[in-house]
Amino acid sequence: MSAPFLTEDSTGLDDLSVWPASTARLSQGHLSVGGVSLAGLADRFGTPAYVLDEDEIRARCRIYRAAFPQADVVYAAKAFLSRAMARWIAEEGLGLDVCSAGELELAHAAGFPPERMVLHGNAKTPRDIETALRLGVGRIVVDSPSEIARIAALAGSAGRQKVMVRVVPGVSAGGHEKIRTGTDGQKFGLSLTDGSAQHAIARVLGQAQLELTGLHCHIGSQITDVKPYLVAVRRMVGLMARVRESHGVTFPELDLGGGHGVAYRPGESGLDLTALARRLTAELSESCAAAALPVPRLVIEPGRAIAAPAGVALYRVLAVKHAGPKTFVAVDGGMSDNPRPALYGARYAPRLVGRPAGAESIMATVVGRHCEAGDVLASDVLLPGGVRPGDLLAVPVAGAYQVSMASAYNLVGRPPVVAVHEGTARLLIRRETQEDFRRRDIGA
Ligand SMILES: *Cc1c(COP(=O)(O)O)cnc(C)c1O
């Protein structure tokens, strides 16, 4: 038996608050994003497909630059990267945070200025470091003692590379245990409490080929509260004061990483960027004044908050199954294009496109097509009671950590990414095909 019918008015089923600002209602329950009908996009590019609203990305970059006029805003490419995305980020005046030679080379090929890039990684390969030095990235963030001498050696006797040191400030924050990176006992950074951060700083200062521009921390992801950032600032400034005492140096920069949370479902709230900017700036100047330190230039590294709300995932319903009290709505994608529900228990608010308002709703669980019972895209969501195979299902807030984390599981093929802008659509990344799989599999 399915759940009792609920009416749309009482459920907020028609709430578009987490959708891109350009989203518009068309007739018969259809929607457009960036002036392009979602049903038309599904017909033209097939499903599953990812739609990215270029203007939403650019608007979010501008909100950051306006909220943090004194800071360097560096977009975290791992949330989503393509050559077009790298160009938009460059044009909006942001920097780019990369974690591999692959991300670095792609952005470089798109013309992204290397001096505005920051290389991260808890386990940088020789190729990552060599590529960063060869292309001339602006900063390399040191994450372990062993890479200090390696970067210095690869920089060569005449070289001088700007670096930062990633510190674990001992602040616990973030939407899920797997994305909390500010405490001891996880793999990133160098601990403030056991002295390994201080030790690494001393070693970096002793390398003539390295110029230490400041300290870095990234405390977690999908953080919706300002307070953990303020605690991190106090601890980082405390460390900067100790460094000045023992080495007589002050740093021109302080990088506080990203992690800014967004609303995935109506009624949720993201991190308030205006409040973050105001309170961070105040905390930084007070802490620095108390320690008689010059105020460093702030660097922030948002990924999700720029990309996630600009993306919409489109799926076709393939099967509807009533199993006991549950209704399963199975679509043509799943954990291969969006591993976040399985990884972090992430929750989404999918919506049926092309269903007139006023339809009665049922409680359903949207599942993917993969061979795992854990392949759930959204559990216990309200959908129109008449949902049936062939319907188009759209998932908002799909622009970050979905396409970039997509896999080849079941050889389904990773979906295409389509940019929409002022009523036109263009393909940024094409669908992965059987031919792609055959070409990689060179065994007899
Ligand atoms: C992932 C990451 C970011 C971006 O995190 P979001 O939660 O997407 O804002 C920024 N800096 C570093 C070092 C990261 O690893």
The ligand as a MOL file (V3000), in Angstrom:
LIG
                    3D

  0  0  0     0  0            999 V3000
M  V30 BEGIN CTAB
M  V30 COUNTS 15 15 0 0 0
M  V30 BEGIN ATOM
M  V30 1 C 37.2240 20.6230 -0.6800 0
M  V30 2 C 38.0400 21.7790 -0.3140 0
M  V30 3 C 37.5310 23.0700 -0.4260 0
M  V30 4 C 36.1190 23.3420 -0.8580 0
M  V30 5 O 35.1810 22.8260 0.0320 0
M  V30 6 P 33.6260 23.1740 -0.1640 0
M  V30 7 O 32.9650 22.4690 0.9500 0
M  V30 8 O 33.2320 22.6660 -1.4920 0
M  V30 9 O 33.5090 24.6580 -0.0810 0
M  V30 10 C 38.3580 24.1270 -0.1220 0
M  V30 11 N 39.6320 23.9300 0.2850 0
M  V30 12 C 40.1590 22.6970 0.4150 0
M  V30 13 C 41.5640 22.5420 0.8410 0
M  V30 14 C 39.3790 21.5830 0.1360 0
M  V30 15 O 39.9000 20.3630 0.2820 0
M  V30 END ATOM
M  V30 BEGIN BOND
M  V30 1 1 1 2
M  V30 2 1 2 3
M  V30 3 2 2 14
M  V30 4 1 3 4
M  V30 5 2 3 10
M  V30 6 1 4 5
M  V30 7 1 5 6
M  V30 8 2 6 7
M  V30 9 1 6 8
M  V30 10 1 6 9
M  V30 11 1 10 11
M  V30 12 2 11 12
M  V30 13 1 12 13
M  V30 14 1 12 14
M  V30 15 1 14 15
M  V30 END BOND
M  V30 END CTAB
M  END
